[in-house]
């Protein structure tokens, strides 16, 4: 006797909240790499962060590779 069983697989796709979360992470990363000129660390260091530009210097080569002019 041979039995055949049918397996059903439901495909629901990607949850909307996951797409939204990835979009927020992407936008934050784009800001940090492309546009930050001391804004993030200014929350902690104050006006000195605009002179030091820690994140700018850390991501400098990546900025140029991505096509962002920075000087």
PASE-301839 format. One record per residue: residue number from 0; residue in three letters; x, y, z of N, C-alpha, C in turn. Coordinates in steps of 0.2 Angstrom, whole numbers. Layout:
<nodes>
NODE   nr  rest   n_px   n_py   n_pz  ca_px  ca_py  ca_pz   c_px   c_py   c_pz
NODE  NUM   ALA      X      Y      Z      X      Y      Z      X      Y      Z
...
</nodes>
This chain:
<nodes>
NODE   nr  rest   n_px   n_py   n_pz  ca_px  ca_py  ca_pz   c_px   c_py   c_pz
NODE    0   UNK      4     -6      0      0      0      0      4      6      0
NODE    1   UNK      3     11     -4      6     17     -5      2     23     -3
NODE    2   UNK      5     27      2      1     33      4      4     39      1
NODE    3   UNK      1     43     -1      4     50     -3      1     55      1
NODE    4   UNK      6     59      4      4     65      8      5     71      5
NODE    5   UNK      1     76      6      2     82      2      4     87      8
NODE    6   UNK      9     91      6     12     96     11     10    103      8
NODE    7   UNK      7    107     12      5    113     10     10    118     14
NODE    8   UNK     13    123     10     17    128     13     14    135     11
NODE    9   UNK     13    139     17     10    145     16     16    150     15
NODE   10   UNK     16    155     10     20    160      9     17    166     10
NODE   11   UNK     19    169     16     16    176     18     20    182     16
NODE   12   UNK     27    181     15     31    186     13     34    190     19
NODE   13   UNK     37    195     17     41    199     23     36    203     27
NODE   14   UNK     37    203     33     32    207     37     34    215     36
NODE   15   UNK     29    219     36     29    226     35     34    229     40
NODE   16   UNK     33    227     46     37    230     51     45    229     50
NODE   17   UNK     47    223     47     54    222     46     56    227     40
NODE   18   UNK     52    228     35     54    232     30     54    239     32
NODE   19   UNK     50    241     37     50    248     40     57    249     44
NODE   20   UNK     58    244     48     64    244     52     70    244     48
NODE   21   UNK     71    241     43     77    241     38     77    248     35
NODE   22   UNK     72    251     33     72    257     30     74    263     35
NODE   23   UNK     72    262     41     75    267     46     82    266     48
NODE   24   UNK     85    260     48     92    258     49     96    261     43
NODE   25   UNK     93    260     37     96    262     31     97    270     31
NODE   26   UNK     91    273     33     91    281     33     96    283     38
NODE   27   UNK     96    280     44    101    282     49    108    281     47
NODE   28   UNK    110    276     43    116    274     41    118    279     36
NODE   29   UNK    114    281     31    115    286     26    117    292     29
NODE   30   UNK    113    294     34    114    301     37    121    301     40
NODE   31   UNK    123    295     44    129    295     47    135    295     42
NODE   32   UNK    135    291     37    140    291     32    140    297     28
NODE   33   UNK    135    300     26    135    305     21    134    312     23
NODE   34   UNK    131    313     29    129    320     30    131    322     37
NODE   35   UNK    133    318     42    135    320     48    141    324     49
NODE   36   UNK    141    330     52    147    334     52    147    336     60
NODE   37   UNK    146    331     64    147    332     71    140    332     75
NODE   38   UNK    135    331     71    128    332     74    127    326     79
NODE   39   UNK    129    320     78    127    315     83    131    316     89
NODE   40   UNK    138    317     89    141    318     95    140    324     98
NODE   41   UNK    137    329     95    136    335     98    131    335    104
NODE   42   UNK    127    329    104    122    328    109    126    326    116
NODE   43   UNK    132    324    115    136    322    121    141    327    122
NODE   44   UNK    145    329    117    151    333    118    149    341    117
NODE   45   UNK    144    342    114    142    349    113    145    352    107
NODE   46   UNK    147    359    107    150    362    101    156    359     99
NODE   47   UNK    160    356    104    167    353    102    166    348     97
NODE   48   UNK    161    345     97    160    339     92    160    342     85
NODE   49   UNK    158    348     83    158    351     77    165    352     75
NODE   50   UNK    169    353     79    176    355     77    180    348     77
NODE   51   UNK    179    343     81    182    337     80    180    332     74
NODE   52   UNK    174    332     73    172    328     67    174    321     67
NODE   53   UNK    173    317     73    175    310     74    172    306     68
NODE   54   UNK    165    306     68    162    301     63    164    303     56
NODE   55   UNK    165    309     54    167    312     48    174    309     46
NODE   56   UNK    178    309     51    185    306     49    185    299     49
NODE   57   UNK    181    296     53    180    288     53    178    286     46
NODE   58   UNK    173    289     43    170    287     37    172    291     31
NODE   59   UNK    177    294     31    180    299     26    180    295     19
NODE   60   UNK    184    290     19    185    287     13    179    283     10
NODE   61   UNK    175    281     15    168    278     13    164    283      9
NODE   62   UNK    164    289     12    160    295      9    162    296      2
NODE   63   UNK    169    297      1    171    298     -6    169    292    -11
NODE   64   UNK    170    286     -8    168    280    -12    161    280    -14
NODE   65   UNK    157    283     -9    149    283    -11    147    289    -15
NODE   66   UNK    152    293    -16    150    299    -20    148    305    -16
NODE   67   UNK    149    306    -10    148    312     -6    154    316     -6
NODE   68   UNK    153    322     -8    159    327     -7    159    329      0
NODE   69   UNK    165    330      3    165    333     10    170    338     11
NODE   70   UNK    173    340      5    178    346      6    180    349      0
</nodes>
